[in-house]
Amino acid sequence: MKQNIRDIVKYKYSKKNELKKELKKKILKSIIQNNNVQQVYKIFAQFKLELLNKNNKFNRNKKICLLLGRKAGINKKLNLSRHQIKQFNILGKIQNLKIKSW
């Protein structure tokens, strides 16, 4: 059980860092496309963007269930395992959810 909790915390931390990197990328891209910015700043922003892309290329995280820490059978929208979705559906906590197979 401790391993599952550790995996959940690790996943949340990595997602937080991923969102920060996405925000940085958007800011750098907007600086590069802005015509009112000096050429020196544009070049520096382009250099930083290339560094972000090089470091982020191989860093893909596998999705895990946010409640159980399970790594297989994860729903894309809810980030819950199929077992948790079925349990919530039986209890009536999830409404208007259609899944192809149960």
C-alpha positions in Angstrom: 0.0 0.0 0.0 2.9 2.4 0.7 4.1 1.9 -2.8 0.7 3.0 -4.2 0.7 6.1 -2.1 4.2 6.9 -3.3 3.2 6.4 -6.9 0.2 8.7 -6.5 2.3 11.5 -5.0 4.9 11.1 -7.6 2.3 11.2 -10.4 0.7 14.4 -9.0 4.1 16.0 -8.7 5.1 15.1 -12.2 1.8 16.4 -13.6 2.3 19.7 -11.8 5.8 20.1 -13.3 4.4 19.1 -16.7 1.8 21.9 -16.5 4.5 24.4 -15.5 6.6 23.4 -18.5 3.6 23.9 -20.8 3.0 27.4 -19.4 6.6 28.3 -20.0 6.4 27.0 -23.6 3.4 29.1 -24.3 5.0 32.2 -22.9 8.2 31.6 -24.8 6.3 31.0 -28.1 4.3 34.3 -27.5 7.6 36.2 -27.0 9.0 34.7 -30.2 5.9 35.7 -32.3 5.6 39.2 -30.8 6.7 41.9 -33.2 7.2 44.6 -30.4 9.9 42.6 -28.7 13.6 43.3 -29.5 15.5 40.7 -31.6 17.8 39.8 -28.7 15.0 38.7 -26.5 13.4 36.7 -29.3 16.6 34.8 -29.9 17.0 34.1 -26.1 13.4 32.9 -25.9 14.0 30.6 -28.9 17.1 29.2 -27.2 15.2 28.5 -24.0 12.4 26.9 -25.9 14.8 24.5 -27.6 16.3 23.5 -24.2 12.8 22.8 -22.9 12.0 20.6 -25.8 15.2 18.6 -25.5 14.7 17.9 -21.8 11.0 17.1 -22.1 11.2 14.7 -25.1 11.7 11.5 -23.1 9.7 12.4 -20.0 6.4 10.6 -20.5 4.4 9.5 -17.5 2.1 6.6 -17.4 -1.4 7.4 -16.0 -2.3 5.9 -12.7 -5.5 5.8 -10.6 -5.7 8.7 -8.3 -7.4 6.7 -5.5 -5.8 3.2 -5.7 -2.5 3.9 -7.4 -3.3 1.2 -10.0 -1.4 1.5 -13.3 -3.6 -0.6 -15.6 -7.1 0.0 -16.9 -7.2 3.8 -16.4 -10.0 5.9 -17.9 -8.8 8.9 -19.9 -11.3 11.4 -18.6 -11.6 10.5 -15.0 -8.1 9.2 -14.2 -9.7 6.4 -12.2 -9.2 2.6 -12.7 -12.0 0.5 -14.1 -12.6 -1.0 -10.7 -13.2 2.3 -9.0 -15.5 3.5 -11.8 -17.6 0.4 -11.5 -17.7 0.8 -7.7 -18.8 4.5 -8.0 -21.4 3.6 -10.6 -22.9 0.9 -8.3 -23.0 3.4 -5.4 -24.6 6.0 -7.7 -21.8 8.6 -7.4 -21.2 8.8 -11.1 -24.1 9.8 -13.3 -24.5 9.9 -17.1 -21.4 7.9 -17.8 -21.4 5.5 -20.7 -18.6 3.0 -21.1 -18.5 0.5 -23.9 -17.9 -2.6 -21.8 -18.3 -3.5 -18.1 
